[in-house]
């Protein structure tokens, strides 16, 4: 127990502070960020934990200051990239992934700021409650001492002891005095403990408040660096997109399907085709929020683009636009290994791909889906699907600059689903005979099937 001498300070409500300990050498890595952001945003239990969080915040500040210099160096790195499109695309993708990681860390910091603000509100409520309890306890102790002094008198101990009628009465009187002293000691000790707890809550509230302010500064510093890095990377990517797509088109025009590709296509019974019903309209392949990052025929900054790009997070469900038959479905690569010049998949650069054929309003269409996730994988070649059925999840695979769905529509005219499938079994041609190198086979230009439709004109 503390000495009673401390009680004299209790009546004046004098606060104490924790003595600072020598800071240890702590080591942190990027993998620690999410944990420590959450841990240090809440009320701590010991000074050692406070020292740990102070060291962590120092590390975070130094790290944020380095981001700006890294952003300045990035322009030089981008300018120095040489080699094939595939080599440059891969290096740019690695830089982009670093930026994505910084964005995730910004989100983690913003979450910790919200946690800290909530924790401060809780602590302030506790502080008010403890201040009231301490004031009440302090008043009770002082009043008890006043009452005791009035009862016992100035020479309390001598009067009580000398007033004893006999030995038994003397022992009883001394025992009562000891009980009173012990009770007062316990009350004062409890008051001192309440004061310590109040001091701790105040120090924690200030520490968490200061941490939240520091986090806001770090967020702004990091966000500024991220925006600068994003602009540099996107500018360089756009310079390469047209070149990469032109190369992909040339590869697709020149290359025929391998036996491995063709062997993936099963032979189907006539009853499979007969069971597929036509549709009176299209179902949109995207039923969640999306941004059209590139329209059909051309990219925003120029260059041939034969489909419609829906920018969405990896894993967004993709729905069948019509009742139909899966012509092809293959997922040979990781969901997120996309970069300019990555030629994996069929057609070349498509990454994980699906082709579907169906009939809408009496016209037969082939629908193509590129850059899908490897998992989950829902369908296979020869499978019948229904309009609105989930057939895939979006990804960032193959010749891709970011998570999205590339969607193409080929008008096959009056051909039946069975005729389209039989033709596809011969060449596995996702273009349906329209080619890959120009817009001359657009339905608006060519005027007859097979021709390429602009998905936007069909309501997508």
N, C-alpha and C positions, 0 to 999 in steps of 0.2 A: 504493500500500500504506500501511496505518496505521503510525505510528511504533512502534518497539519499546517505547517507554515505556509504552504501553498494556498490554503483556504483564504488567507487575507487578500490575495489577488482576485479571488473568485467574486467578491462583492463588487469590485470595480470593473468586472467583466474584461479583464486584461487578457488578450489572446497571445498564444505562442505560435511559433513557426517551426516547421521541420528543419532540422539541420541538414545541409546539403552534403551528400556523400561524394567522394571522388568518382568521376565518371569513368566507367569501364570502357574498354575498347569493344565495340559491338560491330558485327559484320552483318550486312543486309544484302539481299539480291532482289531482282525483279519479281521472283517467285514469292517473296515475302509481302509484297505490297498490299494485296487485298486483305491478308490476315491482319497486318499491323494497322491499316487504315481503320478497320473495324474495332480492333482491340484498344487502340489509343483514343478512340472517340467516346469511349465509355468511362465511367468512374473506375479509377484504379484503387488497389488495396494497400500498396506499399510505396515507399519512396524509391525502392529499387525499380519498380515498374515505371514510376514517373521518369527516372533517369533513362531507362530503356527507351521510352517514347520520345524523350527529348533528343536522344541520340538519333533515333529514327527520323525525326523531323529535320534535323541538321543534314542527314544523308539525302532526304528528299529535296531539300532546298538546293544543295549542291548539284543534284541530278538534274533538276529543272533548269538551272543555270547553264548546264552543259548542252541542253537540247537546242538552244539558239545557235551555239557554235556548230553543232551537228547539222542544223538546217542550212547554215551558211556553207558548210563543206559539201552538202548534198549536190548543189549545183555543179560543183567541180567534178563530183563523182559521175553525175549524169552526163556531163559533157565529155568525159573521158571514156565512156562506154564504147567499145568497138567489137567487131565480130559479126556473126550472123544475127538475124532477127531472133532466132531461138535463144542465142546466148544473151543478147541484150534484154530480151523479154523476161528471161528468167531472173536476171540481176535486178531489173526494175521491180519485179514481183517481190523479191526479197526485201527491197527497200519499202515497198508498199505494206508488207506484212509488219515491218517495224512500226510504221505509222499507225496501223490498225491496233497494235499492242499499246501504243501511247494513248489512243482513243479509249481503249478499255480501261487504262489506268486513270484517265480523266474521269470516266464514269464511276470508277471505284472511289475516287476522291470526293466527287460530288455526293455520293451516297454517304460517305463518312461525315461530310459536313452536315447533312440532314440528321444523321444519328447524333452528332455532337450538339446540334441545336435542341433536339428533343431531350438529350441528357441534361443540358443546362437548365431547361425549364423544370425538369424533375428535381434537380439539385436546389434550385432557387426556392421551390415549394418546401423542400426538406429544411432548408436554412431558416425560412420564416417560421416553420413549425418548431424547430429546435430553439430558436431565439425566444419564442414565447414560453417554451418549457423551462428554459434556463432562467428566464426572468421570474417565473413562478417559483421554481425551486430556490432561487436566491432569496426571494422575499420570505419564503417559508422558513429557511434557516435563520435569517436575521430576526424574524419575529419570535422564533422559538428561543433564541438566545436572550432577547429582550425579556420575554416572559419568564425564562428560567432565572435570570438575574433578579427580576422583581420578586420572585418567590423566595429565592435563597438569600439574597442580600449581598452586600459588598464583600463581607468576609464569609462567603458561602461555605467553603469547606470547613473552616474552624467552627462556625456557628452550628452547622449540622452535626459535626462530630461531638462537640462539647455538650450539645443538648441531649445526648443519648442518656436514657434512664438507666441502662445496664449494658452488659457486654453484648447480649443478643441484639438489643436495639442498635448498638454501635455498629455491629457487623452488618445489620440490615441497611443502615443509613449509608455506609461506605459502599455497599453493593449497588445501591440505587445510583449513587454518584458515578460509579464506574460504568453502569449501564447507560446513563445519560451521555457520558463522554464517548463511549463506543458508538452510540447511536449518532451523535454529532459527527464523529469521524467518518462513519459510513455515508452519511448524507453529504458531507463536504467532498468525500472521495467520488461519490456519484456525480456531484455537480462538476467537479474537475474533469471527469470522463466525458460528460456532456459537452463541456467547453472544448475539449480536444476534438470531439467528433464534429462540432460546429466549425472549428478552425480547418479541419480536413476538408469538409464539404466546401467551404469558401475557397480554399486553395485549389481544389479539383474543378470547381466552377470556373475559376479564372484560367486554370491550365487548359481546360477544354475550350473555353472561349478563344484563348490565344491560338490554340491549335486550329480551330475552325478558320480564324482569320488568316493564319499561315497557309492553310490548305487552299483558300480562295486565291491567294497570290500565286501559289504553285499551279493551280488550275489555269489561271490566265496566262502565265508564262508558258506552260506546256501547250495550251490551245493555240497560242500565237505561233509557236514553233511547228506544231502539227499542220496548221493551215498553210504555212509557208512550204513545208515539205510536200503536202498534198498538191499544191499548185505546180510545183516543179515536176513532180512525178506525172501528173495528169497531162501536162504540156508535152512531155517527152513521149508518153504513151500515144497521144493523139497523132504525133508525127509518124509513129510506126504502125498505127492501126490499118491505114489504107494499104500500106506496103505488105503487111502480114496477110490481110484478106485477099489481096491480089495474088499472092503466092499460094494461099490456100485454094483459091478458085482454080489456079493453073494445075495444082496437084490433083484436085478432084476431077478436072476435065481429062487429065492424062491417065489417071490410074483406074484400073478395073478391080472389082471386088475379088479378093483372094478366095481360095477354096475354103479356108477357115470361116470366112464370113458367110459364104453361100451354104455351107454345111449347117449353119445355125438355123436355117429356115426349114421347118418341117413340111412334109407333104400332108395336105389336109383333105378330108372327105368332103364331098359336095354338100352334105348336110350341115357342115359348119357354116358355109356361106349362106345357105338358105335360111338359117336361123336369125341372121342379122337384119334387124328392122331399120328402115330409113328414118330420117328426122325431119321435123317441120321447121327447125331453126338450129342455130349454133349455141353451144354452151361455152362460156368464156373459160379458157384454161387457167386463168388467174382469178380467184374469188376473194383475195385479200388485198390490202393496199399495195400499190406498186407505182413505180414511175416509169414511163416509157423513155428509156435512155437513148434509143435510136429507132427511127421510123424506117419503113421499107423503102428500098431503092438507094438511099444515100445516108451516110453518117452526118451528124450536125456540122462537122468541119470538112465534109467532102469524102469521097471514096464510096465504091459500090457496096451496098448492103442489101441482101436479098430477103431479109425477114424483119420481124419486129422484136425489139428487145425490151423485156420487162425487168427492170431492176428491182430485186427483192432479196431479202436475206436468204442465206443458205438454209435449205430444209423447208421452204415454203411449198405447200402442196400444189401439184399440177393436175388439172382435171381434164378428162377426155372431152373434146369439143363436140363429139357426136357418138352415137352407137357405132361400133365398128370393129375392125380386126387389127390386131397388132402385127404389122409387117416385119418389124425388126425391133429388138430391144437388147442393148448390150451395155454393160457398165464395167469397162476394163481398167478404170483409173480412179484415183482418189477424188473425193468430193470437192476438194479445195486446192488442187495443184495447178490451177489454171494460170497461164501467162501467155503473152504474145509469142507466137512461134512454137507453141506446144502442139504438135501435130497428132497427138494420140486420139484414137477413136475413129469411127466410121460414120459419116464421111470424115476425111482427114481434118483434124482440129476440132471435131465436134465434141470430143470428150466422151461422156456417157450420153448415149442418144437413143431416141425412140422414133419410129415412124408408124403412123396409124392411118388406115383408110376407112372412110365412111361415106354415106350418102345423105345429103341435106337438100331438101326441096327438089329431089329428082336428079341432082348433079353429084357426081362422085368426086371426092376430094382426098388428097393425101396431106396429112399434117405431120410436120417434123418438129422435134423438140431436141435442142442441143444444150450442152454444158450442164447436164443434170448431176445430182448427187449420186454417189455410188451406192449409198444406203440411206434410207430403206429403198428396196427395189421391188416393185409390185407386180410387174408383168413380164411376159416372155413372148417370143415370136409365135404366131398362130393362135394367140389367146383372144377370145371375144370379150369386148368391154362395152359398158353402157355409158351414155352421155352423163357427165357429171361425176363419173367414178374417178377416184384418185389413181393415177397411173404412175406418178413419179414425184420426186421432190427436187426443187431447184438446187443448183450447185454452182461451182466455179471451176469447171474442168475443161481441159483442152485449150484451144486458142481463145482465151478469155481474159479480159482485163479486170473483171470483178464479178461478184455474185449476180446472176441474172438468168432469165430464160430467153433463148433465141427461138423464135416461133416462125415457121414458114408454112404457106398453104399453096398446094399445087392443084389446079383444076384439071381433073382427068375426064371431064365431059360425061359422055353416056356410057363409058366403060363400067362393067360390073365390078363389084368388089373381088370376085373370083378372077376376073381377067387382070385386074391390077396386081393381085397377089401372084398370079402365074408369071406375069412379066417381071415382077420384083424378084422372084426366085431365080431368074436368069442373070440379073446384073446388080441387084441390091442398090439400085440407083435412087437415092433420096430425092433427086430432082425430077423424077418421073419423065425423063427425056427432055427436060427444058434447059439443061446445062447450068453452068455456074458463072459464066464470065460477063454477062451483060443483061440489060433490061429489055432486050429485043424480044424475049419470050414472055414478057408481061402480057396478061390477057387484054389489057387496054391497048396494047400495040399490035400483038399478033392476031388477036381476034378469034382464035379457035383453040380448042384443047389438043394436046396438053399445053397448059400455059400457067404462068405464075400469077397468083392473085396477090393483091395488096390486102393483108389481113385487116387493115384499118377500114377498107371499103366494104368489108363483110360484117362490120360492127364490132370487131375485136379492139 
